[in-house]
Amino acid sequence: MATTMRQYGGAPDLRAMQELTQRLWSPASPHHVGDLAWGRFMYTPDQADWPIALWEDHGRVIAWGWAQFPDDLKLQVDPAHPQLLDEVLDWLDDLAAGNPCEINSLDSQEEVQTALLRHGYRRRESGPYFAYHMRDLTDLPAVVLPEGFTARVVDDEADLDQRVAVHQAAWNSTHVTTDSYRAVMASWPYRSDLDWIVEAADGSFAANCLIWLDDANKVGLIEPVGTHPEFRRLGLSHAVCLAALHALKDLGATTAIVYPRGDPAYPIPQHLYRGLGFRPYDRTRTYTKAGQR
């Protein structure tokens, strides 16, 4: 094996990282091709200048690390090359330069957890975590909307401003902008026919749901979902998710997944997804590393 490491160089490298993620995907995988695209392009380049490194074997990516310090460190390593776990963690340690940081691992990733402990991380026993949920698409109920509301797909550039506005209102954040969402729309595997909104009678956007399709594994990831504060408690998130799930099924997918918060401090998303028929199958565990003087 001729393994080489290099720094991330742009969108083609993200596509190479997604190829590894797609090739390795199973319910035991912490990543989906869609969350890589959303995570990279949801912010403008000046906000998303995070260190990313790729490990390759004869030009094929077999591991990657993504360092959004201090508390969003990601990695993926081909199980056929387990020695790279230590190399990726060494790279993260060098970047951290003795500052505190944390990384999440799925309960099922025992090899990753063992490597984290070996590198001086310690498991946090309480606090926020993400619950991985799944549902098959064989028995989707019909979409039901309150009178005056309609569900439809986003009309690309024509809807861009309103699509960003409903996201910003739902999340009370301006990190996602028209420029960054335009980059999302240009990324793989974004599809406008899986980007759904609920429109109110006056033409304003009330709710949204974006699904990312991994066509090789026939699995779609919901990321993100939101409802404008003025339209909450009307069942619109439920309806827009169902509309998007029906579209996902029509494209040949068999499974949908979503990763809401699972801790009691943030219960509403779990209630939404379990009401849609999703069931939990794994969860994250947070490993922290204290700063060293």
N, C-alpha and C positions, 0 to 999 in steps of 0.2 A: 504494500500500500504506500502511495506517495501522497501523504496528507499535507496540505498547505493551508495556512490561515491568512485571510486578508480582510480589510475593512470594507464595509458596505459602500457601494458606489452609485446607487440610484435604483430606479424602478425595475430594471432588468434583474437586479440582485434580489429584490423582494419577490419577484416571480420565481426565482430559483429557490428561495426559502419556502415559498408556497408549494413548490413541487415536492420538496421533502415532506412538508406537513401533509400534503394530500396522499403521498405514497405511504405514510405511516399511520394515516388516520384509522382510529377505532374508537369505541366508547371510552377506552382507557387513555386516549390522547388528550392533553390539556389544550391543544390548539386546533383551529379550523382555518382553512384558507381565507375565510371571510374576516375573522377577527384580526388577521395580520394586515389585510387591506384597510379595514376600518381604523385600526390602531395607528397605522402609518400616515394615512391621508386625512383623518378627521381634523387635524390641526394644520395650520399653515406651516411652510418649511421653517420659518424663523422660530416657531414654537416647538418644532419636532426634530431638532437637530441632536438626536440622541445617538450615542455610540452603538453601532451594530457591527458584528464580526461574523464572517462565514468561514467554515472549515470545509475543504473540498478534497475529494479523491479523484484525480484525473479529470478535474473540471466539474465534477458533480458534487453538489452540496450534500454533506453528510451530518452537518451540525451547524447551529447558529446560536448566537447570544445577542441579547437586546437589552441595553442598560438605560432605563429611564429612572434615574436615581431620585429619591432614595428607596422608594417602595414599590416599584413596578419593574422588576428584573425578570426577564423571560429567557428561556433557553429550550432548545430541542436538539436531541442527539439520536442518531440512528442506533437502535439497539445492537446492530451488528458491529458497532465501534464504541463500546462502553468506555474505553479509556479516554474518550474525548470529553466525558463529563467533567473530569478533573481539569482538563485544559480550559474548558469554557469557564469553570468556576475560578480558576487561576486568573483568567483574563478579567473577570468581574472584580476579583479582589484587587488587582492592580489598579483598575479604574476607580474603585472606592477609596483608595489611598488612606485606609484606616478609618474612614467615616462609617457611621452606622448605616445598615441597609437591610432590606428584607426581600424574600422571594417566596412565591407560592408554589406548592407541589400538590398534585392530586393524592388522595389517600392511596390510590392504587399504584402510585409510582414509588415503590419501595427502593429501587436502585437509586433514584434521584435523591430520596430522603437520606439514604445511607451516605451518599456523596456529600450532601449538605452538612451532615453531622461531622464528617471527616474534615470539612473545611471550616469548622468552628461555628457553624450556625446552630441555633437552638430553637426547638419548636415552641411556638407561643400557644398556650393552652386555651386562651379565650380571645374574644374580639371578632371583628368582621371576617366573614369568609364567603365564598361563592359556592352555590349548590348547582351541580350539573344536572340538568333535566332533559328528558327525551320523551318523544311520543311518535308512534307510527302514524301514517297518514291514511289509513284505510277507512276510518269511520268519522270523518270530519262533519260536524253539524253545519246546518245552514247559517249564513250570516244574517243577523237581525240587527237593524239600525233603528234608532228613534226617528219619528217623522221629521222630515226636513233635512236629513243627513244622507249623504251618499258616499260610497267607497269606490275609489278608482286608483289607477296607477299614476305615478308622477309623469308629467309631460316634459321631461328633460329640462332644457334651458327656459322654457316658457314658465315653468313652475318653480324655478330655482329659488327666487327670493322668498316666496311663501314657504317653500319646503324648509329652508334654513330658519325662517322666523318661527315656525311651529316647533322645531327642534330646540331653538334657543329658549323659547318660552317654557317648554315642557321641562327642560333641565336647568332653567334659571342660570344659563351660562352663555357667553358669547365666544367661546373657544372655537366652535364650528362656525365658519363664515361662508359667504358665497364662493370665495376663492377655494377654500379647502373642500367644500362639498362638490365643487366642479371637479376637483382632483379625485374625489371619491368616485364620482360618476364615470371618470375616465379609467379607473383602475379595474384590474381583473380580480374577482369575477363578478363585478357589479352588473346588474341587469335592471333596467327601468321597469320591466314587467314584474319584478319582485319588490319594488319600492312603492308602497301603498300609503295613501292618505285618506282620511275621512274629511269630506268637505261639508261645511255648514250651508244653510240656505242662502246666506249672503255671499257665498264664494270664499269665505275664509277657511283656512285649514285648521281643523280641530284636533286631529290625532295622526300619528304616523307609525308605520312599521316597515323596517327594511330587513329582508332576508337575503342571505348569501348562499348560493348553491355550489356545492362541491359535486359536479356532475359525475365524476369518476366513482365516488362512493354513494351517490344518490342521497346525500344528506344536506339539509339546509340549516343554517345558523340564523337565529333571530338576533339582530344587533344593528341599531337600537330600536326601542319602542318609546313613545311618549304621547301624552295628551296635554293640550294647552290648559292651563289652570282654569280658564273660564268655562271649560267644557267637561270638567271631571265629574265623576259619579253618574255618568250617563251610559256606561258600558261601551264607550267608544274604543278603548284600547283592546278590549275583548273582540269587538267586531272587526277592527282593522287587522288584527293578528289573524283572525280566521280567514279574512279575505286573502291575505298574503299566503297563508298556508294552503288554501285551495289552489292558488296560482302555482305554488311550489309543487303540489301533487300533479297538476296538469303538465308540468315540465318533466315528469318522470321520477321525481324524488320519492323515496319510500319512508324517510325518517326526518324529523326536525329536532333540533337541540337548542337549548338556551341556558345561559349561565347567570341567573339572578343572584343577588345577595341571599344568603341563607340564614343569617343570624337574626335573633329576635328584634334587634334595633331597626331593622328595615324589612318589615314583613309583607308590604303590599305587592311587590313583584311576584313573590312566590304564590300568593293568593291568586293573582291573575293567571299565571301559567298553569297552576294545578287546576284551576277552573276551566282551562282549555284542554285538559287531559294529559298534560305533561306530568311525568313522575321522576323523582330524583334517583340518580344512580351513582353519583360520586360527589365529592366535595373537595375544596382546597384546604390545605393546612399551611399556615404561615410560619416561615423559618426566619429568624432574625439574627443579625450579627452585630454585636456592639462595636462601637468605634474603639480604636486603639491609639493611644498616644505614642 
